[in-house]
Amino acid sequence: MEWWKRLPRKVAAKVVSAGFGDFLNHLPVADRDRKLPVALVEQWWDSTNSFHLPFGEMTLTLLDFTCITGVAVGGLPIPWDYNVRENANYINEQLGWVSAFASAGAIRVTDILSFYKDKVIDENDDVQLAHLTRGFFLYMLGRTLLSNTAETIHLWCLPALEDVDRIGDYNWGRAGMATLYRFMSAVSRQWTKSLGGYSFVWKVWAYEIFQLSLYKLKQDERDVLPRMWRWRSCNRASRQSPSTIEHFRRSNIFAGQLTPLTRKTLVNWLPFPAMTLPSRYLKSKKLTATRLLLNGPMGRFYYLGERVIRQVYAGVCAKQPPHRPSDMYSTDTISENTLHDVLDGLSIASLYPDPPPYATYDEFVRSRLMKPMTSSTLPPSGKECVIHICDQLPLSEATTPSLKHPINYPPWSVLCIQTDGSLQQEGIHRVGGDVIGLPLPCAVGDVVWHSSPCISLDI
């Protein structure tokens, strides 16, 4: 049985009241197929925290995240305490024990399970119940929304668990999205080989938005929420097409073979239009139309709703987006005035340039995102791109970030598995962007599908 279903009644009630009942009741066992996530990573740019596709930009929006997981993006900021490791007495007071890793500010999720698995809890002892509630939340977060490659959970969030009756007041959805963004960017830049966070969300998102699922479903269940339940393993009848990296790369979505007509039919701009959304989802829907700073245990990351207006407003004609924030890579030093605005969410209507520098969005995509290369050579796998095709620019301008001079990029060089099982380097066309010298993504054979999303909280 799943651990959370064996919790004492009072503890289970705390979990449900915190808004995690649907999430845990519908948590599917995710498959370990990593090919679709790899194809997504190859299109990701941390310069905008979005996928740069042949027809424009798209990303995981706040409403997408909530409708997929059932976890709302809204509430009080989590009071991260980065000095908690220095206070062993506080940790013991909150959890009833101190892990060996606590001195590093983290605790292994397996240690949490081992400690509580056989522990007898007096259901009339409020202190023991509070310890168990906090321990379970740390375990759940460490296995899903805030999972990392070390399979630990940071104790920095303990202040948000102090009052077990107010855990649901905090913005756990925002922290979950920040973690997803952080790992997607880290893998694309080869800082890590694993996708952390509840990364099954990326696959469900691609299934719903791009219709890239390899599976035929036994029951379509288009109105089910949270939507991840629709893709549980027991609802999959059979594969409809082979699962290979090349299959996804050469799909109409990634290969740029969409006409205006097929773009409308293959891209689901608003996958949840006909649903009557629960009240806790409405905050996420409102914030989707903003520029918002996501705050998680691994840093702050921008969600730029102004760059994905077609997703926000159900496929309406997109506009040329404004420049990304100047502090895109320095979010830890944002001034207090700006921080207040972006934490609350800046309306995207106030961010559009008027008049726009480009006549149409398609012109913007062609000239900024998909400008054809003039010349290039394949760089060695795992090395950074060497900008060498802008002979008209001084070297200093061609190798430093600039929004004034659109720079073309050589294709990615990745290892592809051949029909005979051998590995061969191939050049994969990459879209352009406004950050020069973005490193190549990991070689396909090296990318690891992190195991945390596959855990169903079983004992």
Summary of the structure (lengths in Angstrom):
residues: 459
radius of gyration: 22.6
end to end distance: 6.8
largest distance: 76.4
contacts: 1400
relative contact order: 0.17
helix: 41%
strand: 12%
